[in-house]
Amino acid sequence: MKLGVLVSDFRNMDDTLSRLKADKLGIILVSNGVYHAKVKEGGKQSPILEKSPHLYALAEDLQTRGFAETDIDSRVKAITYNDLVDLIFNEYEKVIWV
């Protein structure tokens, strides 16, 4: 199964994401979830960035919080709303919001 996970909060989601099983796991950072792509706590990057090679952050939410696309971790791809719709309909069989 191909599973897309929308993460909208900047709390530790490591335990929740560890329990998800999928052949392809895509993590899409939206709202305050985009902080995972930028903010380091204790000098360490968010553990969410280690959960999947398919990492996305909504560009509009990055800009709203004062981040440029060049400010985020290189593993995270900034996407538009149009890209998000394409991911949901073309890349992932199921999508959940956590």
C-alpha positions as CSV (number, residue, x, y, z in Angstrom):
1,M,0.0,0.0,0.0
2,K,1.1,3.5,-0.8
3,L,0.3,5.8,2.2
4,G,0.5,9.6,2.3
5,V,0.6,11.2,5.7
6,L,-0.3,14.8,6.3
7,V,1.5,16.1,9.4
8,S,0.1,19.4,10.6
9,D,1.6,19.8,14.1
10,F,5.1,20.4,15.4
11,R,4.9,17.8,18.2
12,N,6.8,14.6,18.3
13,M,5.1,12.3,15.8
14,D,7.9,9.7,15.8
15,D,5.9,7.1,17.7
16,T,2.8,7.5,15.5
17,L,4.8,7.3,12.3
18,S,6.8,4.3,13.5
19,R,3.6,2.3,13.8
20,L,2.5,2.9,10.2
21,K,3.3,0.2,7.7
22,A,3.3,0.9,4.0
23,D,5.2,-0.1,0.9
24,K,5.6,3.6,0.1
25,L,5.3,6.2,2.9
26,G,5.1,9.8,1.9
27,I,5.2,12.5,4.6
28,I,3.6,15.8,3.7
29,L,4.2,18.6,6.1
30,V,1.4,21.2,6.3
31,S,0.5,24.1,8.6
32,N,2.8,24.0,11.7
33,G,4.1,20.6,10.5
34,V,6.5,22.5,8.2
35,Y,8.6,23.4,11.2
36,H,9.9,19.8,11.0
37,A,11.6,20.7,7.8
38,K,13.6,23.6,9.4
39,V,13.7,23.7,13.2
40,K,16.4,21.9,15.1
41,E,15.9,21.0,18.7
42,G,19.0,20.4,20.7
43,G,21.0,20.7,17.5
44,K,19.2,17.7,16.0
45,Q,16.9,17.6,13.1
46,S,13.3,16.3,13.5
47,P,13.2,12.5,13.7
48,I,10.3,12.7,11.2
49,L,12.9,13.4,8.4
50,E,14.3,9.9,9.0
51,K,10.9,8.1,8.5
52,S,10.7,8.2,4.7
53,P,12.7,9.2,1.6
54,H,9.4,10.8,0.3
55,L,9.2,14.2,2.2
56,Y,7.2,17.2,1.2
57,A,6.4,20.6,2.7
58,L,3.6,22.9,1.5
59,A,5.4,26.0,0.1
60,E,2.6,28.4,1.0
61,D,2.8,27.2,4.7
62,L,6.6,27.6,4.7
63,Q,6.3,31.2,3.3
64,T,3.6,32.0,5.9
65,R,6.0,31.1,8.7
66,G,8.8,33.1,7.2
67,F,10.8,30.3,5.6
68,A,12.2,30.3,2.1
69,E,12.4,27.0,0.2
70,T,16.2,27.2,0.4
71,D,16.0,27.3,4.2
72,I,14.6,23.8,4.6
73,D,16.3,20.4,4.9
74,S,17.5,19.3,1.4
75,R,15.6,16.0,1.8
76,V,12.3,17.9,1.9
77,K,10.7,19.0,-1.4
78,A,8.6,22.2,-1.3
79,I,5.3,21.7,-3.1
80,T,2.3,23.9,-4.1
81,Y,-1.3,23.1,-3.5
82,N,-1.5,21.8,-7.1
83,D,1.4,19.4,-6.4
84,L,-0.4,18.3,-3.2
85,V,-3.5,17.4,-5.2
86,D,-1.4,15.5,-7.7
87,L,0.3,13.5,-4.9
88,I,-3.0,12.6,-3.3
89,F,-4.6,11.4,-6.5
90,N,-1.7,10.0,-8.3
91,E,1.0,8.8,-5.8
92,Y,-0.9,7.4,-2.8
93,E,-3.7,4.9,-2.4
94,K,-4.6,6.2,1.0
95,V,-4.0,9.5,2.7
96,I,-4.3,10.2,6.5
97,W,-4.0,13.3,8.6
98,V,-2.1,13.1,11.9
